[in-house]
């Protein structure tokens, strides 16, 4: 799933290419991708793109006051074409869920792999009409240490879940929460409200440094290169069985029904492996 650094880079990429261009067409390859019914996609034809912004994990194209907003979800991606295909999309015939064409003949496709269709697009007159946007928490890179501490205070949830909760902090997902917790040397199962002042300090610093570094690493890269850039920058996420770059211990995994998380036991849990809940292994 693309998270804050990749979505920021995609928004920058689009902003540099489409602001000032007119939309010449919006085609649906999947009827289910569009979550709104008014305005209709045809309303964008002939209007000009005035801005592109990232909001959490959403991208917002402002097209003369009508907003095309999309969330790539777990398996979605954006594919850019300097010369968009001339053939019209045929619904259900490809992984392409939505295509947008521009007046210089360029365009982009929103694609989604797999069978779980979660990619979502919205056409609205105000971003606040999108439920996921209306409930977003603050941006992590604009968050003060005091405000971060206030989010954690008294919260009985595990810190991994708090970092991923978009209503608390916008833009961090499964991958970067693994990286942040590894950098902070904290267990993903630590209770947010029970962290010491020093642990909150270290976690806040890790949140800022990990995301800032990832944003810088993604900046200026074309859309097609962002997935590889994300993978290459990961120290523990997606690296089960490899050596931890800090201590040399093996990177371990905890699997859930629809995702997994990676961590280093030596760095984060005092050497104690965590229970893999999917396999029902209860470690004492």
C-alpha positions as CSV (number, residue, x, y, z in Angstrom):
1,X,0.0,0.0,0.0
2,X,1.4,3.4,-0.9
3,X,1.8,5.6,2.2
4,X,2.6,9.2,2.9
5,X,6.0,9.4,1.2
6,X,4.9,7.6,-2.0
7,X,1.5,9.5,-2.2
8,X,3.3,12.8,-1.6
9,X,5.7,11.9,-4.5
10,X,2.8,10.9,-6.7
11,X,1.0,14.2,-6.0
12,X,4.2,16.2,-6.8
13,X,4.6,14.2,-10.0
14,X,1.0,14.9,-11.1
15,X,1.2,18.6,-10.1
16,X,4.3,19.1,-12.2
17,X,2.5,17.6,-15.3
18,X,-1.2,18.4,-15.2
19,X,-1.8,21.7,-13.5
20,X,-2.9,24.1,-16.3
21,X,-4.1,21.3,-18.6
22,X,-7.7,20.6,-19.4
23,X,-9.3,17.3,-18.7
24,X,-10.6,15.8,-22.0
25,X,-12.1,12.6,-20.6
26,X,-12.6,10.3,-17.6
27,X,-13.3,6.7,-18.3
28,X,-14.3,3.9,-15.9
29,X,-12.9,0.5,-16.3
30,X,-14.6,-0.6,-13.1
31,X,-18.0,0.8,-12.1
32,X,-17.3,0.1,-8.5
33,X,-14.3,2.3,-8.3
34,X,-16.4,5.5,-8.3
35,X,-18.0,6.0,-4.9
36,X,-20.1,9.1,-5.8
37,X,-22.7,9.7,-8.4
38,X,-22.8,13.5,-8.7
39,X,-21.1,15.3,-10.3
40,X,-20.8,12.8,-13.1
41,X,-17.3,12.1,-14.7
42,X,-18.4,14.0,-17.8
43,X,-18.6,17.1,-15.7
44,X,-14.8,17.4,-15.8
45,X,-14.5,17.5,-19.6
46,X,-13.1,20.9,-20.7
47,X,-12.3,22.0,-17.2
48,X,-8.7,22.9,-16.2
49,X,-6.6,21.3,-13.4
50,X,-5.7,24.1,-10.9
51,X,-4.0,22.1,-8.2
52,X,-3.0,18.6,-7.0
53,X,-2.6,18.0,-3.2
54,X,-2.0,15.0,-0.9
55,X,-4.3,14.6,2.0
56,X,-3.2,11.7,4.2
57,X,-3.1,8.8,1.7
58,X,-5.5,10.5,-0.7
59,X,-4.7,12.5,-3.8
60,X,-6.9,15.4,-4.6
61,X,-7.0,16.9,-8.2
62,X,-8.8,20.3,-8.1
63,X,-10.4,20.7,-11.5
64,X,-11.9,24.2,-11.6
65,X,-13.5,23.6,-8.2
66,X,-14.6,20.0,-8.8
67,X,-12.4,17.5,-6.9
68,X,-11.3,14.2,-8.3
69,X,-10.0,12.4,-5.2
70,X,-8.7,8.9,-5.1
71,X,-7.2,6.5,-2.6
72,X,-5.0,3.7,-4.0
73,X,-5.8,1.3,-1.0
74,X,-3.7,-1.8,-0.7
75,X,-3.2,-3.0,-4.3
76,X,-3.8,0.2,-6.3
77,X,-1.3,2.2,-8.3
78,X,-1.1,5.1,-10.7
79,X,0.3,4.5,-14.2
80,X,1.3,7.6,-16.1
81,X,1.4,7.9,-20.0
82,X,2.9,10.8,-21.9
83,X,0.8,9.5,-24.7
84,X,-2.4,8.0,-23.4
85,X,-3.9,5.1,-25.3
86,X,-6.4,6.1,-27.9
87,X,-8.7,3.1,-27.4
88,X,-11.5,3.5,-24.9
89,X,-11.6,1.5,-21.8
90,X,-13.8,-1.6,-21.8
91,X,-15.2,-2.2,-18.3
92,X,-14.0,-5.4,-16.7
93,X,-11.5,-6.3,-19.3
94,X,-8.3,-5.2,-17.6
95,X,-6.8,-4.1,-14.2
96,X,-7.4,-0.5,-15.1
97,X,-10.2,0.9,-12.9
98,X,-10.1,4.5,-14.1
99,X,-8.5,6.6,-16.8
100,X,-8.1,10.4,-17.0
101,X,-7.1,12.1,-20.2
102,X,-5.6,15.6,-20.6
103,X,-5.5,18.2,-23.4
104,X,-1.8,17.5,-24.3
105,X,-2.8,13.8,-25.0
106,X,-1.2,12.6,-21.8
107,X,-3.1,10.7,-19.1
108,X,-3.0,8.4,-16.2
109,X,-4.6,5.1,-15.3
110,X,-5.6,3.9,-11.8
111,X,-4.9,0.2,-11.7
112,X,-5.6,-2.4,-9.0
113,X,-4.2,-6.0,-8.8
114,X,-5.9,-8.9,-7.0
115,X,-9.5,-9.7,-6.3
116,X,-10.1,-7.4,-3.3
117,X,-11.3,-4.2,-5.0
118,X,-10.7,-1.4,-2.5
119,X,-9.3,1.3,-4.8
120,X,-11.7,4.3,-4.4
121,X,-12.3,7.4,-6.4
122,X,-14.7,10.3,-5.6
123,X,-16.0,13.3,-7.6
124,X,-17.1,16.0,-5.2
125,X,-17.6,19.7,-4.9
126,X,-15.8,19.8,-1.6
127,X,-13.1,17.4,-0.2
128,X,-15.1,17.3,3.1
129,X,-17.7,15.2,1.3
130,X,-15.3,12.3,1.2
131,X,-15.8,10.3,4.5
132,X,-12.2,9.2,4.8
133,X,-10.9,12.8,4.4
134,X,-13.4,14.3,6.9
135,X,-12.2,11.9,9.6
136,X,-8.4,12.3,9.0
137,X,-6.1,13.0,11.9
138,X,-3.3,15.5,11.8
139,X,-0.3,15.2,9.3
140,X,2.6,13.6,11.2
141,X,5.3,15.9,9.7
142,X,3.4,19.0,11.0
143,X,2.7,17.5,14.4
144,X,4.4,18.9,17.5
145,X,5.9,16.7,20.1
146,X,3.3,17.9,22.6
147,X,0.4,17.1,20.3
148,X,1.9,13.7,19.5
149,X,2.1,13.0,23.3
150,X,-1.6,14.1,23.7
151,X,-2.6,11.5,21.0
152,X,-0.9,8.7,23.0
153,X,-1.9,9.8,26.5
154,X,-4.3,7.4,28.2
155,X,-4.7,5.3,25.1
156,X,-4.9,1.6,25.8
157,X,-4.3,0.5,22.3
158,X,-1.1,-1.1,21.0
159,X,1.3,1.5,19.5
160,X,1.4,-0.2,16.1
161,X,-2.3,0.3,15.8
162,X,-2.2,3.9,16.9
163,X,0.4,4.8,14.3
164,X,-1.8,3.2,11.6
165,X,-5.0,4.7,12.7
166,X,-5.8,7.4,10.1
167,X,-8.2,9.2,12.4
168,X,-5.3,9.8,14.9
169,X,-2.3,10.4,12.5
170,X,-2.8,10.7,8.7
171,X,-0.6,8.9,6.2
172,X,1.2,6.2,8.1
173,X,0.4,2.6,7.3
174,X,1.7,-0.9,7.9
175,X,5.1,-0.5,6.3
176,X,6.2,2.8,7.8
177,X,4.8,2.0,11.2
178,X,7.2,-1.1,11.2
179,X,10.1,1.2,10.2
180,X,9.3,3.8,12.8
181,X,9.0,1.3,15.7
182,X,12.2,-0.4,14.7
183,X,14.0,3.0,14.6
184,X,12.5,3.8,18.1
185,X,13.4,0.3,19.4
186,X,9.9,-0.2,20.6
187,X,7.7,-3.3,20.6
188,X,4.7,-3.0,18.2
189,X,2.6,-4.4,21.1
190,X,3.6,-1.7,23.6
191,X,0.6,0.1,25.0
192,X,0.5,3.7,23.7
193,X,-0.6,5.3,26.9
194,X,2.0,3.4,29.0
195,X,5.1,4.8,27.2
196,X,7.5,6.7,29.3
197,X,8.4,10.3,28.6
198,X,11.7,9.2,27.2
199,X,10.0,6.5,25.0
200,X,7.6,9.2,23.6
201,X,10.6,11.4,22.8
202,X,12.4,8.7,20.9
203,X,9.2,7.6,19.1
204,X,8.4,11.1,18.1
205,X,11.9,11.6,16.7
206,X,11.7,8.3,14.8
207,X,8.3,9.3,13.3
208,X,9.8,12.5,12.0
209,X,13.1,11.1,10.8
210,X,11.8,8.0,9.1
211,X,9.1,9.9,7.2
212,X,11.3,12.8,6.3
213,X,14.0,10.5,4.9
214,X,11.4,8.5,2.9
215,X,9.8,11.7,1.5
216,X,13.3,12.9,0.4
217,X,14.1,9.6,-1.1
218,X,10.9,9.5,-3.1
219,X,11.0,13.2,-4.2
220,X,11.4,13.7,-8.0
221,X,11.0,10.0,-8.9
222,X,8.6,9.0,-11.7
223,X,5.6,7.1,-10.6
224,X,6.9,3.8,-12.1
225,X,10.0,3.9,-9.8
226,X,8.3,4.7,-6.5
227,X,7.5,1.1,-5.5
228,X,11.1,0.0,-5.9
229,X,12.3,3.0,-4.0
230,X,10.0,2.2,-1.1
231,X,11.2,-1.4,-0.9
232,X,14.8,-0.5,-1.1
233,X,14.5,1.9,1.8
234,X,12.9,-0.6,4.2
235,X,15.1,-1.9,7.0
236,X,12.7,-4.5,8.5
237,X,9.4,-4.3,6.7
238,X,9.1,-6.9,4.0
239,X,12.5,-8.4,5.1
240,X,11.5,-11.5,7.1
241,X,14.4,-13.8,7.5
242,X,17.1,-11.2,6.6
243,X,19.5,-9.7,9.0
244,X,18.6,-6.7,11.0
245,X,20.9,-3.9,9.8
246,X,21.4,-2.6,13.4
247,X,22.2,-5.7,15.4
248,X,22.4,-8.6,12.9
249,X,19.6,-10.6,14.4
250,X,17.1,-12.2,12.1
251,X,14.1,-10.0,11.1
252,X,10.9,-11.8,12.3
253,X,7.3,-11.6,11.2
254,X,3.8,-11.7,12.8
255,X,1.1,-12.6,10.4
256,X,-2.6,-11.6,10.6
257,X,-5.5,-12.5,8.3
258,X,-4.8,-9.8,5.7
259,X,-1.3,-8.4,6.5
260,X,1.9,-9.0,8.3
261,X,4.3,-6.9,10.3
262,X,8.1,-7.3,10.7
263,X,10.3,-6.5,13.7
264,X,13.7,-7.3,15.3
265,X,13.4,-9.1,18.6
266,X,16.8,-8.0,19.8
267,X,16.2,-4.3,19.0
268,X,12.6,-4.1,20.0
269,X,11.3,-6.8,22.3
270,X,14.3,-7.6,24.6
271,X,15.1,-10.7,22.5
272,X,11.6,-12.3,23.0
273,X,9.8,-13.3,19.8
274,X,6.2,-12.2,19.5
275,X,3.3,-14.6,19.1
276,X,2.2,-15.2,15.5
277,X,-1.5,-14.9,16.0
278,X,-2.5,-16.3,12.6
279,X,-0.7,-19.5,13.4
280,X,-2.0,-19.5,17.0
281,X,1.5,-19.8,18.4
282,X,1.3,-18.6,22.0
283,X,4.8,-17.9,23.2
284,X,5.5,-17.6,26.9
